[in-house]
Amino acid sequence: MTSASATDLSLAMQTNSTRRWPALLSRLLRSSRLQPPQLRQAHALAIKVGLDLLPFPVGKLIAAAAAVADAPYARSIFDRVPAPCLFHYTALLRSLSLARTPAVADAFSVFSSLRSSSGVALDQFAFVPTLKVCARGLALRAGQQLHCLVLKLGFQLYVNVRNTLIHLYCRCGRADDDGRRMFDEMPQENDAVSWSALMSGYLQISEPQKVVELFCEMRARFSQINAAVMVITLSASVDLSHHGSEALHCYCIKSGYYSDLNVATAVAAMYAKTKCMDSAAMVFDATKGKDLVLYNCMVDGYVKSGAIKEAFALLARMKDEGVKPNSATFVGLLSACASSGAVVVGRHIQEHIKEEGLELDAVLGTALVDMYSKSGCLDEAIKVFDGMIDRDVQAWTAMITGLGVHGRAEAALRLFHRMEDEGTRPNEVTFLSVLSACSHGGLVAAAKECFERMVSRYGLSPKMEHYGCLIDIFGRAGILEEAHELIRSMPFEGDAVAWRALLAACRVHGNVELGEVAQRTLVSLGDEHPSDVILLSSTYAAADRWADIEQLGSVGADNAMEKKEAGRSLIEMDVPDLLPTTIMGD
């Protein structure tokens, strides 16, 4: 039986004895082409012939549900088992560890049920998936509780348990203390997975030098280094100041890792991130069996290096070679269009997205909303937003930002409340966008309510940018004393931007005394700027205090005029000669 179908399984059962049925079911469930519909068909056939009453086939069904990342279906099978055994529990825990959303509480519930089951003893295979759920959910406290149980029962002797604990601590940002301590407890027992887990943890906390040091130490201890370690080391080398990229590239070729597609992609990404696109192109051209990840890496590298024409040419090559793009392929291109205002090019990209039949997911939809908003096409941004099949916090924030920038403050506020009503939790950037919209629209009361809601309802700590927006709103509205009090109450050291915003507001509203306080504070902060003198001089002029203007002198104003840069703008006249005809179509 070579095809993963319930029909083939049924036919095979007809020509084999009943004793072979569990093995036939197991072979079907192990198929690499197994999908949720085929799993359900196999389950239905197992129920029909009575295999659902046997522990081994039921365990295989749960394990198959885990393999296709269908945790709810795995749980539904498990709940119908009258007396689950250890295999059933571990299969269910594995399905939870592979679920799209880590459910720490569910995993702990199953693990606790396993511990309390009479006649079922724990083993290392129960700890590993439960710890993985904690790692994915960044549940450090829960993971530490499991670690205590591991030590109590002696399971730290198993290398797979120790490796998962190292992975847990590294995922939670504790590579340099708990992760390293776990690694050093039994150094002679560490395998390649132990090393790669710790190196990945150091990479996550931006310690590339320690990654390279571990790589050198690993080379001295082991004759062979796996591809995963090479990928991590290549990623770390980008952030180091010394030039070791070429040496690592040579090592990959000499050691035979260059034939591994993941390593080749990491080498290309290393060159692309350092804007050495000629070297990246050489790696790309020499790689056989190019996949979508490698293509996306090159497209992103060309975009960030400013080589937009080459990026579009590579997109056309993907089409010629039958490589179907995904949302990540177009995000960098749309970002480049947003930065340059190339809305015509952006529209052609959107047409190409439609031709490829890609769904407007959160990532792609957000990039399009951002591009159209920054290019002044707000109606098109709204149309894209309304057509998105899934909206995350970034998508809502991008649309709120677009409305605010275009002066539609009340619409931005309504969208923010709609976001809350639909169950999406705003983050710090969302609140900054709402406050900025209130600033553009002069909505003082709404801004104060939003600032208070950020702290009281969501428990977020306002940053300097949030205070700056609120100060700017108070300044524009002429509530200068309240703005002054807000600056003094900030939980930060004196910020020149906030005081300068207050000084500018004093000029607009003619508050000389507070303007002098702001200017003196800027001097005491050591952040003087010629524009400060101009602002205070204008404030004096509005109050007819010409003697004070003479006392200030004109030196600062002259310097300010010399330092002021000329404004510039960019408009798109026509479709640039960037798009290959295969992308532009007719």
C-alpha positions as MATLAB code, in Angstrom:
seq = 'MTSASATDLSLAMQTNSTRRWPALLSRLLRSSRLQPPQLRQAHALAIKVGLDLLPFPVGKLIAAAAAVADAPYARSIFDRVPAPCLFHYTALLRSLSLARTPAVADAFSVFSSLRSSSGVALDQFAFVPTLKVCARGLALRAGQQLHCLVLKLGFQLYVNVRNTLIHLYCRCGRADDDGRRMFDEMPQENDAVSWSALMSGYLQISEPQKVVELFCEMRARFSQINAAVMVITLSASVDLSHHGSEALHCYCIKSGYYSDLNVATAVAAMYAKTKCMDSAAMVFDATKGKDLVLYNCMVDGYVKSGAIKEAFALLARMKDEGVKPNSATFVGLLSACASSGAVVVGRHIQEHIKEEGLELDAVLGTALVDMYSKSGCLDEAIKVFDGMIDRDVQAWTAMITGLGVHGRAEAALRLFHRMEDEGTRPNEVTFLSVLSACSHGGLVAAAKECFERMVSRYGLSPKMEHYGCLIDIFGRAGILEEAHELIRSMPFEGDAVAWRALLAACRVHGNVELGEVAQRTLVSLGDEHPSDVILLSSTYAAADRWADIEQLGSVGADNAMEKKEAGRSLIEMDVPDLLPTTIMGD';
ca = [
       0.000    0.000    0.000;
       1.817    3.089   -1.252;
      -0.980    5.653   -1.273;
      -2.227    7.346    1.895;
      -5.944    6.689    1.480;
      -8.615    4.927    3.496;
      -9.787    3.169    0.305;
      -6.395    1.484   -0.093;
      -6.465    0.528    3.576;
      -9.925   -1.029    3.154;
      -8.802   -3.033    0.130;
      -5.662   -4.191    1.943;
      -7.741   -5.347    4.896;
      -9.899   -7.464    2.602;
      -6.845   -9.358    1.317;
      -5.051   -9.740    4.661;
      -5.882  -11.505    7.921;
      -7.317   -9.530   10.820;
      -4.032   -9.931   12.686;
      -2.380   -7.679   10.065;
      -4.961   -4.892   10.305;
      -3.214   -2.879   13.075;
       0.053   -2.956   11.106;
      -1.738   -1.826    7.931;
      -3.365    1.064    9.806;
      -0.014    2.032   11.292;
       1.578    2.104    7.828;
      -1.139    4.417    6.517;
      -0.835    6.762    9.501;
       2.950    7.004    9.009;
       2.539    8.209    5.420;
       4.247   11.523    4.677;
       1.216   12.523    2.595;
      -1.247   12.111    5.454;
      -3.582   15.092    5.812;
      -6.464   15.746    8.271;
      -9.150   14.454    5.828;
      -7.253   11.172    5.331;
      -6.769   10.888    9.096;
     -10.514   11.172    9.682;
     -11.216    8.571    6.998;
      -8.739    6.167    8.596;
     -10.278    6.789   12.015;
     -13.771    6.091   10.662;
     -12.561    2.829    9.095;
     -10.819    1.853   12.347;
     -14.107    2.342   14.212;
     -15.972    0.345   11.560;
     -13.707   -2.707   11.887;
     -13.267   -2.413   15.657;
      -9.611   -1.304   15.774;
     -10.606    1.642   17.994;
     -11.001   -0.856   20.849;
      -7.309   -1.806   20.783;
      -4.713    0.351   22.637;
      -2.019    0.278   19.944;
      -4.142    1.482   16.952;
      -5.750    4.194   19.100;
      -2.300    5.395   20.163;
      -1.254    5.526   16.515;
      -4.342    7.593   15.674;
      -3.501   10.098   18.415;
       0.122   10.224   17.232;
      -1.042   10.804   13.643;
      -3.239   13.682   14.798;
      -0.154   15.136   16.463;
       1.827   14.768   13.219;
      -0.740   16.826   11.271;
      -0.899   19.408   14.109;
      -4.554   18.707   14.931;
      -4.504   18.846   18.732;
      -8.318   19.142   19.181;
      -8.861   15.965   17.135;
      -6.148   14.164   19.103;
      -7.909   15.192   22.313;
     -11.273   13.965   21.011;
      -9.775   10.519   20.301;
      -8.035   10.441   23.686;
     -11.209   11.346   25.603;
     -12.935    8.234   24.248;
     -10.262    5.862   25.519;
     -11.660    4.140   28.635;
      -8.276    3.395   30.239;
      -5.455    5.425   28.641;
      -1.947    3.997   28.835;
       1.383    5.856   28.853;
       1.584    5.766   25.033;
      -1.810    7.512   24.761;
      -0.772   10.242   27.209;
       2.578   10.930   25.535;
       0.976   10.990   22.081;
      -1.563   13.566   23.293;
       1.155   15.659   24.946;
       3.126   15.578   21.710;
       0.077   16.828   19.782;
      -0.213   19.745   22.227;
       3.479   20.544   21.778;
       2.946   20.791   17.987;
      -0.310   22.779   18.110;
      -0.384   26.154   16.370;
      -1.098   27.915   19.663;
       0.753   26.591   22.724;
      -1.795   25.584   25.385;
       0.260   25.417   28.586;
      -2.762   24.908   30.858;
      -4.049   22.012   28.722;
      -0.644   20.342   28.668;
      -0.325   20.625   32.450;
      -3.823   19.210   32.882;
      -2.918   16.140   30.801;
       0.442   15.777   32.571;
      -1.234   15.972   35.995;
      -3.802   13.393   34.920;
      -0.960   11.123   33.851;
       0.786   11.511   37.215;
      -2.392   10.670   39.104;
      -3.251    7.630   36.982;
      -2.808    4.378   38.842;
      -0.640    1.821   37.134;
       0.892    4.350   34.693;
       4.469    5.405   35.423;
       6.107    8.574   34.124;
       8.973    8.364   31.653;
      11.169   10.913   29.867;
       8.822   10.979   26.858;
       6.114   12.566   29.007;
       8.422   15.352   30.208;
       9.836   16.310   26.809;
       6.599   17.410   25.037;
       5.285   19.133   28.182;
       8.507   21.134   28.484;
       8.278   22.003   24.791;
       4.799   23.446   25.334;
       6.215   25.588   28.157;
       9.042   26.739   25.871;
       6.680   27.693   23.049;
       4.387   29.521   25.474;
       7.347   31.196   27.265;
       5.925   29.752   30.500;
       9.099   29.982   32.581;
       7.485   29.378   35.994;
       5.647   26.284   34.761;
       8.863   25.013   33.199;
      10.753   25.546   36.435;
       8.133   23.492   38.299;
       8.650   20.656   35.833;
      12.410   21.028   36.258;
      12.008   20.485   40.002;
      10.026   17.311   39.329;
      12.688   16.163   36.855;
      15.360   16.532   39.561;
      13.173   14.845   42.171;
      12.540   11.773   40.000;
      16.046   11.603   38.512;
      15.096   12.221   34.872;
      17.923   14.782   34.450;
      20.105   11.812   33.488;
      18.291   11.579   30.151;
      19.951   13.772   27.519;
      16.667   14.502   25.694;
      15.159   15.889   28.923;
      18.237   18.042   29.609;
      18.269   19.325   26.049;
      14.607   20.305   26.283;
      15.289   22.138   29.548;
      18.172   24.020   27.897;
      15.817   24.889   25.040;
      13.162   26.084   27.516;
      15.515   28.439   29.352;
      17.004   29.761   26.120;
      13.562   30.439   24.645;
      12.700   32.398   27.794;
      15.827   34.566   27.388;
      17.875   32.881   30.135;
      20.630   31.337   28.029;
      23.375   33.080   29.981;
      22.314   31.754   33.413;
      19.895   28.803   33.672;
      20.557   27.567   30.139;
      24.322   27.677   30.547;
      24.094   26.113   33.998;
      22.110   23.164   32.611;
      24.651   22.808   29.813;
      27.627   22.807   32.219;
      26.162   20.317   34.723;
      27.124   17.252   32.666;
      29.431   18.510   29.862;
      30.604   15.029   28.895;
      26.991   13.981   28.149;
      26.101   16.935   25.898;
      25.384   16.081   22.276;
      25.024   18.215   19.147;
      21.452   19.141   20.124;
      22.690   20.495   23.481;
      25.236   22.713   21.761;
      22.848   24.000   19.107;
      20.148   24.737   21.740;
      22.540   26.851   23.819;
      23.985   28.593   20.752;
      20.486   29.422   19.558;
      19.731   30.880   22.998;
      22.769   33.155   22.854;
      21.779   34.246   19.363;
      18.296   35.110   20.663;
      19.695   37.418   23.377;
      22.092   39.096   20.894;
      25.334   37.506   22.116;
      26.914   36.551   18.765;
      30.439   36.458   20.189;
      29.463   33.683   22.599;
      27.889   31.770   19.723;
      31.165   31.843   17.811;
      33.126   30.898   20.948;
      30.873   27.862   21.442;
      31.329   26.959   17.792;
      35.120   27.025   18.144;
      34.900   24.969   21.353;
      32.604   22.464   19.673;
      34.998   22.085   16.743;
      37.778   21.238   19.198;
      35.670   18.552   20.915;
      33.781   16.960   18.031;
      34.983   15.689   14.695;
      31.598   16.392   13.105;
      29.351   19.461   13.411;
      25.753   19.265   12.242;
      24.068   21.617    9.795;
      21.910   23.256   12.495;
      25.040   24.478   14.327;
      26.451   25.881   11.077;
      23.229   27.793   10.382;
      23.253   29.355   13.872;
      26.943   30.301   13.595;
      26.461   31.871   10.168;
      23.532   33.916   11.527;
      25.672   35.110   14.460;
      28.596   36.111   12.249;
      26.511   38.870   10.649;
      26.380   40.801   13.939;
      30.114   40.606   14.645;
      32.461   43.444   13.809;
      35.319   41.256   12.591;
      35.290   39.874    9.070;
      34.756   36.149    9.530;
      32.030   35.624    6.945;
      34.318   34.445    4.166;
      36.171   32.101    6.553;
      32.909   30.458    7.616;
      31.869   30.180    3.979;
      35.153   28.426    3.153;
      34.715   26.098    6.146;
      31.252   25.104    4.874;
      32.679   24.249    1.453;
      35.671   22.373    2.886;
      33.557   20.385    5.359;
      30.886   19.427    2.840;
      28.024   21.394    4.440;
      27.567   23.484    1.320;
      25.364   20.773   -0.209;
      22.833   21.251    2.621;
      20.140   23.666    1.422;
      19.655   25.202    4.880;
      23.375   25.956    5.174;
      23.519   27.405    1.644;
      20.536   29.633    2.494;
      22.241   30.778    5.698;
      25.418   31.655    3.732;
      23.371   33.644    1.196;
      21.501   35.386    4.050;
      24.820   36.221    5.727;
      26.051   38.006    2.603;
      22.652   39.610    1.946;
      22.454   41.094    5.450;
      25.890   42.664    4.975;
      24.748   43.950    1.530;
      27.342   41.842   -0.310;
      24.788   40.893   -2.937;
      27.374   39.829   -5.541;
      28.629   37.138   -3.147;
      25.064   36.212   -2.203;
      24.205   35.849   -5.911;
      27.188   33.526   -6.424;
      25.970   31.302   -3.586;
      22.432   31.411   -4.965;
      23.487   30.438   -8.490;
      25.659   27.572   -7.201;
      22.881   26.076   -5.046;
      20.931   23.155   -6.471;
      17.302   22.543   -5.629;
      16.521   26.132   -4.675;
      13.449   26.467   -2.484;
      11.138   29.346   -1.606;
      13.119   30.267    1.522;
      16.282   30.865   -0.522;
      14.394   32.899   -3.121;
      12.777   35.022   -0.389;
      16.169   35.577    1.215;
      17.583   36.917   -2.063;
      14.548   39.083   -2.855;
      14.710   40.626    0.618;
      18.480   41.184    0.273;
      18.093   42.983   -3.064;
      15.305   45.187   -1.677;
      17.298   46.208    1.404;
      20.354   46.908   -0.769;
      18.304   49.212   -2.995;
      18.541   46.880   -6.009;
      14.811   46.889   -6.732;
      15.207   45.974  -10.401;
      17.153   42.819   -9.480;
      14.481   41.908   -6.918;
      11.758   42.067   -9.561;
      13.908   40.125  -12.011;
      14.264   37.375   -9.399;
      10.506   37.404   -8.891;
      10.078   36.806  -12.627;
      12.624   33.979  -12.462;
      10.603   32.359   -9.671;
       7.580   32.382  -11.939;
       9.544   30.866  -14.828;
      10.926   28.078  -12.619;
       7.543   27.263  -11.104;
       8.380   28.392   -7.549;
       5.167   29.716   -6.030;
       5.774   32.809   -3.857;
       4.186   33.384   -0.465;
       3.350   36.488    1.535;
       6.952   36.866    2.774;
       8.135   37.195   -0.854;
       6.237   40.430   -1.352;
       6.491   42.095    2.062;
       9.975   43.534    1.450;
       8.994   44.802   -2.010;
       5.897   46.500   -0.626;
       7.968   48.045    2.152;
      10.322   49.505   -0.444;
       7.346   50.924   -2.357;
       6.016   52.465    0.874;
       9.369   54.118    1.642;
       9.759   55.576   -1.854;
       6.106   56.377   -2.555;
       6.117   54.122   -5.627;
       2.401   53.420   -5.445;
       2.134   52.427   -9.122;
       4.695   49.688   -8.611;
       2.843   48.666   -5.453;
      -0.384   48.273   -7.429;
       1.363   45.988   -9.909;
       2.645   43.891   -6.997;
      -0.902   43.602   -5.677;
      -2.082   42.433   -9.094;
       0.678   39.827   -9.128;
      -0.423   38.677   -5.662;
      -3.942   38.153   -7.013;
      -2.603   36.249  -10.032;
      -0.728   33.896   -7.688;
      -3.940   33.256   -5.768;
      -2.414   34.232   -2.409;
      -4.765   34.897    0.476;
      -4.631   38.342    1.993;
      -3.289   37.186    5.362;
      -2.234   39.427    8.247;
       1.364   39.861    7.042;
       0.599   40.633    3.410;
      -2.479   42.709    4.170;
      -0.573   44.840    6.687;
       2.187   45.500    4.144;
      -0.372   46.624    1.542;
      -2.239   48.822    4.037;
       1.049   50.429    5.088;
       2.131   50.986    1.478;
      -1.133   52.603    0.372;
      -1.390   54.720    3.549;
       2.142   56.086    3.193;
       1.542   56.762   -0.501;
      -1.541   58.884    0.195;
      -4.064   56.335   -1.107;
      -6.145   55.980    2.038;
      -9.281   54.644    0.309;
      -7.286   51.804   -1.232;
      -5.729   51.058    2.170;
      -9.216   50.813    3.722;
     -10.368   48.536    0.895;
      -7.410   46.194    1.489;
      -8.002   46.221    5.256;
     -11.682   45.345    4.852;
     -10.760   42.466    2.535;
      -8.261   40.823    4.905;
      -9.193   37.308    6.030;
      -7.282   37.663    9.285;
      -6.222   40.770   11.189;
      -3.619   40.793   13.925;
      -2.558   43.709   16.115;
      -0.068   44.911   13.467;
      -2.810   45.114   10.832;
      -5.143   47.118   13.098;
      -2.276   49.407   14.109;
      -1.249   50.061   10.484;
      -4.811   51.078    9.563;
      -5.201   53.279   12.667;
      -1.872   54.942   11.815;
      -2.986   55.574    8.239;
      -6.236   57.187    9.336;
      -4.430   59.366   11.871;
      -1.775   60.560    9.416;
      -4.484   61.539    6.950;
      -6.249   63.665    9.571;
      -9.170   61.310   10.215;
      -8.728   61.192   13.967;
     -12.304   60.291   14.852;
     -12.279   57.412   12.337;
      -9.019   56.199   13.893;
     -10.648   56.219   17.341;
     -13.696   54.314   16.064;
     -11.419   51.703   14.501;
      -9.502   51.396   17.778;
     -12.737   50.686   19.683;
     -13.787   48.216   16.996;
     -10.447   46.470   17.421;
     -11.123   46.076   21.142;
     -14.678   44.866   20.518;
     -13.388   42.148   18.144;
     -11.030   40.845   20.820;
      -7.628   42.038   19.582;
      -5.430   43.305   22.409;
      -3.637   46.576   21.531;
       0.068   46.996   22.235;
       2.292   50.009   22.922;
       2.572   50.859   19.201;
      -1.206   50.811   18.814;
      -1.634   53.333   21.626;
       1.090   55.512   20.136;
      -0.810   55.538   16.825;
      -4.071   56.462   18.589;
      -2.386   59.273   20.544;
      -0.770   60.551   17.357;
      -4.179   60.561   15.644;
      -5.638   62.503   18.583;
      -2.773   64.971   18.251;
      -3.555   65.549   14.561;
      -7.254   65.968   15.340;
      -6.960   68.010   18.524;
      -8.913   65.428   20.551;
      -7.646   66.257   24.035;
     -10.238   64.374   26.099;
      -9.967   61.252   23.936;
      -6.175   61.337   24.208;
      -6.288   61.532   28.014;
      -8.793   58.684   28.173;
      -6.628   56.583   25.837;
      -3.499   57.250   27.912;
      -5.292   56.233   31.114;
      -6.776   53.120   29.479;
      -3.308   52.034   28.360;
      -2.175   51.857   31.987;
      -5.329   50.895   33.900;
      -6.944   48.389   31.534;
      -3.977   46.842   29.739;
      -1.179   47.309   32.265;
       1.205   48.796   29.698;
       3.939   51.215   30.757;
       3.946   54.421   28.666;
       7.280   55.196   27.033;
       8.776   58.564   26.243;
       7.016   58.573   22.854;
       3.594   58.261   24.522;
       4.333   61.120   26.923;
       5.654   63.169   24.007;
       2.402   62.728   22.077;
       0.299   63.766   25.058;
       2.515   66.776   25.741;
       2.190   67.789   22.092;
      -1.618   67.460   22.320;
      -1.736   69.655   25.457;
       0.584   72.167   23.810;
      -1.507   72.429   20.642;
      -4.639   72.925   22.753;
      -2.998   75.627   24.875;
      -3.145   73.614   28.108;
       0.441   74.537   28.891;
       0.384   74.176   32.673;
      -0.973   70.644   32.352;
       1.736   69.868   29.787;
       4.361   71.252   32.166;
       3.030   69.162   35.043;
       3.043   66.043   32.849;
       6.712   66.582   31.953;
       7.624   66.968   35.616;
       5.723   63.796   36.553;
       7.333   61.579   33.886;
       9.185   58.531   35.294;
      12.184   59.393   33.117;
      15.032   61.823   33.408;
      14.521   65.164   31.728;
      13.914   64.744   27.999;
      14.929   67.535   25.642;
      12.287   66.642   23.051;
       9.465   67.094   25.568;
      10.807   70.419   26.832;
      11.355   71.648   23.279;
       7.756   70.727   22.386;
       6.598   72.760   25.386;
       8.795   75.689   24.302;
       7.250   75.585   20.813;
       3.765   75.563   22.340;
       4.682   78.573   24.498;
       5.628   80.471   21.335;
       2.260   79.668   19.721;
       0.236   80.667   22.803;
       2.470   83.512   24.020;
       3.343   82.096   27.463;
       6.625   83.879   28.142;
       7.213   82.693   31.723;
       6.803   79.001   30.934;
       8.831   79.448   27.734;
      11.726   80.806   29.804;
      11.461   77.811   32.159;
      11.606   75.423   29.201;
      14.588   77.203   27.639;
      16.536   77.273   30.930;
      15.834   73.568   31.447;
      17.189   72.785   27.978;
      20.369   74.678   28.832;
      20.726   72.780   32.127;
      20.275   69.472   30.260;
      23.164   70.400   27.987;
      20.955   69.972   24.923;
      20.985   73.482   23.496;
      19.950   74.030   19.907;
      19.862   77.275   17.907;
      16.145   76.769   17.285;
      15.534   77.219   21.045;
      16.671   80.818   20.803;
      14.411   81.426   17.811;
      11.407   79.970   19.625;
      11.982   82.066   22.738;
      12.655   85.187   20.648;
       9.327   84.676   18.848;
       7.609   84.295   22.211;
       9.127   87.595   23.367;
       8.088   89.269   20.101;
       4.462   88.176   20.546;
       4.524   89.813   23.997;
       6.272   93.022   22.697;
       9.312   92.341   24.921;
      11.908   93.656   22.464;
      14.525   94.338   25.144;
      14.565   90.645   26.029;
      15.079   89.796   22.351;
      18.156   92.066   22.210;
      19.487   90.415   25.350;
      19.201   86.980   23.785;
      21.212   88.200   20.809;
      21.047   87.052   17.239;
      23.938   84.589   17.220;
      21.748   81.586   17.904;
      19.251   82.632   15.261;
      21.988   83.071   12.658;
      23.412   79.640   13.452;
      19.960   78.123   13.217;
      19.471   79.601    9.756;
      22.810   78.172    8.665;
      22.010   74.693   10.000;
      18.463   74.463    8.724;
      18.225   72.022    5.857;
      16.172   72.642    2.775;
      12.977   70.642    2.499;
      12.567   68.115   -0.254;
       9.789   65.973   -1.648;
       9.480   63.018   -3.987;
       6.725   62.269   -6.465;
       6.261   59.320   -8.786;
       5.814   60.483  -12.369;
       5.314   57.124  -14.074;
       5.981   53.423  -13.724;
       9.775   53.170  -13.411;
      11.707   50.826  -15.656;
      11.895   48.257  -12.885;
       9.236   45.700  -13.609;
       9.944   42.874  -16.033;
       7.181   42.335  -18.574;
       6.358   38.982  -16.967;
       5.421   40.850  -13.790;
       3.765   43.894  -15.357;
       1.691   41.915  -17.843;
      -0.173   44.111  -20.312;
];
